[in-house]
Amino acid sequence: MGDPPGNGGGRPPGSDAGKDAVMSLVALTQRPVHTVLGSHTVLEAAKRMCEHAVGALVVTDNDGTTPLGVVTDRDLVWMIAEGLDPKIAEVAQFARAPLHTVSVSDSVADAVRTMREHGVRRLPIVDGEHHLVGLVSLDDVLALLGQEMADVAATISGELAVERRITAT
């Protein structure tokens, strides 16, 4: 016997499963986005990462609104390993270029595709004026997928319980 027509593949009527098929990237990410100016030193960036318990900062223009790059904890380690003085070296010297971003109107799938194409784990999210509004990470995507898998497993478990009750009667 197939699924009843019109209820989205066997989901209970009124179920919200699938409503986030094209989830907003901004809704997926955590706010606030932690930033650093390109003129800040590597030491200042490292302190800011520790202060906020984050592994990446978006490098912005002096207004703090337009993303210019992303610097990660791994980047900081490489800078220091190369013998640079973290008290002197500026973050702008090491922000990856070109900067890859996603738009607030892009889907999670668009973000994943951009990450894969450019070999990055984090993407600044920008609005129509290229102002920073968020940062999406591969960790954010994995957390979403984990939740989606848990929801699928719960649906299957629920359906199996119904089937067991039906066959037991």
N, C-alpha and C positions, 0 to 999 in steps of 0.2 A: 504494500500500500504506500503510495507516495505522500509527500507533504501536502497539506491542504493549501490550495491556491491563495496567494496574496499575503502570506504571513512570513515571508523572508526565509524560506528554507527550514521550516519546522520550529522557528522561535515562537514562543508564546505571543499571542496578540498583545500589542501594547509594549512589547519588549523594546528596550533601547539598544540592543545589540546591533552593531553596525552603524550607529549614528555618527561615530567618529571615524568613519572610513577615510575621510579626508580631514583629519584633525588639524587644527591651526597650529603652526609651529610655535607661535608665541604662547599658546595655552600649554604646550608640551614642556616648555623650558621653565627654568626657575628664574625668578627675578630677585634682586636686581642683577644687572650685568656688571661685573667688576672690570674697571678700566684702568689704564695707565697712559700717561702722556708719553709720546716718543722721546721727549727731552729728559724723562726720568731715568735714573741710573738703574742698572741691573739689580743693585742692592735694594733700591726702593721697590722695584717690582717684586723681588723675592719676599720682602717684608709684607707687602700688600697681599701676596698669595697666602702667606702664613696667617695673616690677620683675618682673612676671609675664608680660610680653609678651602681654597680652590687651586686647580692645577693649570689654569690659563687665565690670561687677562687680555682684553681687547685693547689694542693700542689705538688711541683716538687723536684727532686734531686738538688744537688748544681749547676749542669750545667744548670738547668732550662729547660731541654729537655725531661726528662722522668717523667710522672705523677706517683705520689705515693698515691694520695688521693684527695678528694674534701672536702672543708670546706665551710659551708653555713652560712648565717647570723643567721639562726635558731640555728646552732651548737654553734655559739659564745654566743648567749643568754643563752643556756643551761650551757655552761662553767661558765659564770659569775654567773648564778643562783645557781650553785653548790658551790659558794664561792671561786672559783679560782681567783687569782690575774691576771688580763689580762696583766699586765706589766711584769709578770714573766712566766706564763704558755706558753709553746710552742705549736704551731699549730700541730706539728707532733704527739703530745700526743692524738689528737682528730680526726685526719683524719680517715675517715671510712675505715675499712679493711674487707674483701678484696676489692680492687678497681675493679670496673667493667668498662670496656671500650668497645668501638666499633671501628672497623677498617674503614679506609677511603673507603674501597671497600664495606662496608655494606650499605644496603638500609635504608631508613627512617623506613620502617616496621620492619627491624631487630633491630633498635634502640628502637622503641616503645616496641617491645617484650622483649628486655633486661631490659628496665625500669620497665615493669610490673613484670617480673620474680623476680627482685631483690628489688622492692619497692623504686626505686630512681627516681629523677626528672631530673637529669643531668648526662651526660656521657662524659668523655673525649674521643676525637677521636684521634686515634694513627695510625701511618704509619707502614710499615712492620718491622721497627726496634724498634717499641714501643715508638717512639718519639711523643710528643704532637703536633698535628696540628690543633686542634679545640675543641670546647665544644658544644654539642648539649643539648638543654633543652626541657622540655615538652612544654614550652612557644613557642619555635621555631616551634615545630610540630603543635601546635594549630594555630599559625599564618599561616602556610602553609595550613592546612585544611580549615581555614577560607577563604583564597584566592581561594582554589579549589572550595569551595561551592559557592563563589561569581561568579566564572567562569561558574559553572554549571547553576546557576540561570540566568546569562546573556544569556547563550545558549538557555535555555528554553524560556526566554522572547523573544528572537529573532525569534525562531521558531513559537511561538504563534502569533507574529506580522505578519509573512509571511502567516500563515494560515488564519488570519483575512483578510488580503488583498486578498487572493485567494477566500475566501468565499464571500467577499463583491462585487466581480466582476461578 
